[in-house]
Each structure stands twice: as C-alpha cells, then as structure tokens.
Amino acid sequence: MKQDKYINSVNLNQNTNFPYLVLNVCNGNSYPRNPGFRVMHWHEDIQFIYVWEGEIEVVTLGSRTALHKGEGFFINKNVVHLVDKVDACHYNSFIFPDYFLRFYVGSPADQIVSQIIGKETFPFFPIADTKENQSVLHTLKKLSSLEQEKTALYPYEVLSTLSHLWLEFCRIVPVTEKEVHKKNSQISNRMAIFLQYIELHYNEDITLELLAQSANVSKSECLRCFKATLQITPYKYLMEYRLSKAADLLKNTDLLIEAVASHVGFTHVSHFGKCFREKTGFSPSEYRENFYFMTN
C-alpha cells in the first residue's frame, strides 16, 4: 500500500489499555512530544483537530487546507498528512482507534462507522465554524476540557463524548454525500516520488540534484513543489525524516548512539545530538531512557 512509503506515526498510548492520545500543540511544539508529527506521516487511528488560536494548514499528498480559530478537521485512518503552523497557533489533536466507536462486533454502530472509516474516497473533512457544525465543534471543545481535570471517570467520560462526537459528525456528513474524489495533480505525483526517494535513500548523501532527478525535473521545480505543498525545503524535510527514524531506532533497538546517527545519515554524532535535542527536547540517550521508563 502507498502508506508504506511514509512514516507510521504510532499512537504513543498504543500499548496501554486506553489508547487515546490528545496532543496539545502550541506554535509548532507538541505536548506530549511526538517526533513524527512534523513530517508526512500516517496512522492506523482516526484524528480530529480543533483550532483554539491562530491558523494551521493540514497538508495531504494532493491538498492543502487552511484552518482558523474555532474550526475543526477530521482525518481518516491511513491518510498520509501533516499539520503545519502558519503563524502563532494553538490546537488540539484527538487520536484514537475506530473501535472506540463501534460498541461491539456486529452492532448496528459497526456498520455506520464502516461507511466512513478507512474509505479512500473520504480521506478528510473540514469542519467550518458554521451554525450546522456547532454541535461537532462544541463536542471537540468538551474533549479538550476533559484534559484539564481528569476525574476517576475520565476514560468513560472520554468514550461517551467520542460516541456523541461521531453521532454529530455523521449528521453533518450524510453517507450519501460523503464520496469526495481527490484530484491527482502533477505536483502531488511529483511529491510522492520525492518522498519515496527520501524514504529509500535517507541514510545516504542526498543532494537537491539527485532528488530532482528522481522525478525528472529541475532543481528549481523540486524546490517549488516542496514549498507549495509542505512550505519547507527538501533539506529541512530530509532532516525531520532522519530524526523521526532515529527516534524509532532509539525506542526499538539497543544500537549505540553513534550507530543510530550513522544509520540515519549523520556523519557526525555531535551534529546528530544537537539536531535531535532541538527536535525533541532530549538528547538521544535521554530520549531512550525516558521512553524505556514510560513503557516499563
């Protein structure tokens, strides 16, 4: 599947008995820290977003959608995307598995959920600040408020609120109107080639010329494509991708820090450590120790 070309940003709570993740993102910094969130990625969970302040953009391989204060967004499972800040901003992301909404196997709810979840023809849905969308937006705000003071009933409060959110979401997205067809533009096809090339060669010495040649375009066209879709340079994206891969290795292997740095394309471990700290707030060894502590 095409998702294999991109990073699978795994839910930080996937190994718990309540795999519900809320990201509080202020001006491009995520709490809790999520190394994969600033590169093109996908996840097996579904995602809702609510914007508290400022403006953000949700980028997929074929689209770029601006969201402003008071607006929301739905991202289906397995959709390659990233969320980018435009200016000073504050938003929440709510990430959770779709089985939260199905109640039990074979239930009537199961069929309703399956009409939308995982459908390639329905990759995302913007939720504008309009009268008909107020119930959905209000429920997203309620999810945020539950994070402020978690009671003993917190998991049940979240689950019941998510069920209500899905009910109201289905009201504004009738199944008969939900088929949304994405246009495959030339730029999205080129970006798919560029990102696949980075995925295959990220640990090598990738130059702008080599990257442009992978799609048979000029270096200026390669730069234009990245600026139009991701609003960053190819080099910046490459660095973000390498650091995300490094985070995976630190979590899932016992490779020495020097070996991790070399494996993801850094020639100097000191440069790797500096870049990794800037991205995550931890040194590579601190990140590994903290992850081990959180999962054991």
Disulfide bonds with the S-S distance in Angstrom:
none
